[in-house]
């Protein structure tokens, strides 16, 4: 009887150690994903649709679906708001994250077929 109990407790320890290691790895993974998410929100340009007057940050679900004819880019939320655009409703707290941490004062520019390229 003592041997079965000893084996049982050895397995309990093994399971506890494996669970602890698994939780640690999972926690590190979640932290890395969270950091990637914040980096994407903070570093990508704000894309706005000139037809609907709605803007999105890189983590919004429809960020890449704006047609080039209707696309306008902004560097800051303040500039998008000042131009009369409003945030998309399907982006969660991403706008708040960017608004709190936003830095840089770059001019916004239009992506259109007839725009003047600022690099020329």
C-alpha positions as CSV (number, residue, x, y, z in Angstrom):
1,X,0.0,0.0,0.0
2,X,2.8,2.3,0.8
3,X,4.3,1.9,-2.7
4,X,1.1,2.8,-4.5
5,X,0.8,5.9,-2.3
6,X,4.4,6.8,-3.0
7,X,3.9,6.4,-6.8
8,X,0.7,8.5,-6.6
9,X,2.5,11.4,-4.8
10,X,5.4,11.2,-7.3
11,X,3.0,11.6,-10.1
12,X,1.2,14.5,-8.4
13,X,4.6,16.3,-8.1
14,X,5.3,15.6,-11.8
15,X,1.9,16.9,-12.9
16,X,2.3,20.0,-10.7
17,X,5.7,20.7,-12.1
18,X,4.6,20.2,-15.7
19,X,1.5,22.4,-15.1
20,X,3.6,25.1,-13.6
21,X,6.0,25.1,-16.5
22,X,3.1,25.1,-19.0
23,X,1.6,28.1,-17.2
24,X,4.9,29.9,-17.3
25,X,5.4,29.3,-21.0
26,X,1.7,30.3,-21.7
27,X,2.1,33.5,-19.7
28,X,5.3,34.5,-21.6
29,X,3.4,33.8,-24.9
30,X,0.5,35.9,-23.9
31,X,2.8,38.8,-22.9
32,X,4.6,38.6,-26.2
33,X,1.3,38.6,-28.2
34,X,0.1,41.6,-26.1
35,X,3.3,43.4,-27.0
36,X,2.9,42.6,-30.7
37,X,-0.6,43.9,-30.5
38,X,0.4,47.2,-28.9
39,X,3.3,47.6,-31.3
40,X,0.9,47.1,-34.3
41,X,-1.5,49.7,-32.8
42,X,1.2,52.2,-32.1
43,X,3.4,52.0,-35.2
44,X,1.0,51.5,-38.1
45,X,-0.6,54.4,-39.9
46,X,-4.2,55.2,-39.3
47,X,-6.2,54.2,-42.4
48,X,-9.4,56.2,-43.2
49,X,-12.1,55.6,-45.7
50,X,-13.0,58.8,-47.5
51,X,-16.5,57.5,-48.4
52,X,-17.6,56.5,-44.9
53,X,-15.4,59.0,-43.0
54,X,-14.3,56.2,-40.7
55,X,-10.7,55.5,-39.6
56,X,-9.0,52.3,-38.3
57,X,-5.8,51.3,-36.6
58,X,-3.8,48.3,-37.9
59,X,-5.4,45.8,-35.5
60,X,-9.0,46.6,-36.6
61,X,-10.7,43.7,-38.5
62,X,-11.3,45.8,-41.7
63,X,-8.0,47.7,-41.8
64,X,-6.8,46.2,-45.1
65,X,-10.2,46.2,-46.8
66,X,-10.3,49.9,-47.8
67,X,-10.0,50.4,-51.5
68,X,-7.1,52.6,-52.7
69,X,-9.5,55.1,-54.3
70,X,-11.1,55.7,-50.9
71,X,-7.9,55.6,-48.8
72,X,-6.4,58.4,-46.7
73,X,-3.6,57.9,-44.2
74,X,-3.1,59.8,-40.9
75,X,-0.2,59.6,-38.5
76,X,-2.3,60.6,-35.4
77,X,-5.8,60.1,-34.1
78,X,-6.0,63.8,-33.5
79,X,-5.4,64.6,-37.2
80,X,-8.0,62.1,-38.2
81,X,-10.5,63.6,-35.8
82,X,-9.7,67.1,-36.9
83,X,-10.3,66.1,-40.6
84,X,-13.8,65.0,-39.7
85,X,-13.3,61.3,-39.4
86,X,-14.6,59.1,-36.7
87,X,-13.2,55.8,-35.2
88,X,-14.6,52.4,-36.4
89,X,-16.8,50.8,-33.9
90,X,-15.4,47.2,-34.3
91,X,-11.9,48.0,-33.0
92,X,-12.4,47.7,-29.3
93,X,-9.9,49.6,-27.0
94,X,-7.2,50.0,-29.7
95,X,-8.0,53.6,-30.2
96,X,-7.6,54.3,-26.5
97,X,-4.3,52.5,-26.4
98,X,-3.0,54.6,-29.3
99,X,-4.5,57.9,-28.0
100,X,-2.8,57.5,-24.6
101,X,0.6,56.6,-26.0
102,X,0.6,58.5,-29.3
103,X,3.7,60.5,-30.2
104,X,5.1,62.1,-33.3
105,X,3.8,65.0,-35.3
106,X,3.9,64.0,-38.9
107,X,1.7,65.5,-41.6
108,X,-1.1,63.3,-42.9
109,X,-1.2,62.6,-46.7
110,X,-3.6,61.3,-49.2
111,X,-3.3,58.0,-51.1
112,X,-5.2,58.7,-54.3
113,X,-4.4,58.3,-58.0
114,X,-4.1,62.0,-58.4
115,X,-2.1,62.9,-55.2
116,X,1.2,64.7,-55.1
117,X,3.9,62.4,-53.9
118,X,5.7,64.1,-51.0
119,X,8.9,62.1,-51.8
120,X,9.3,63.9,-55.2
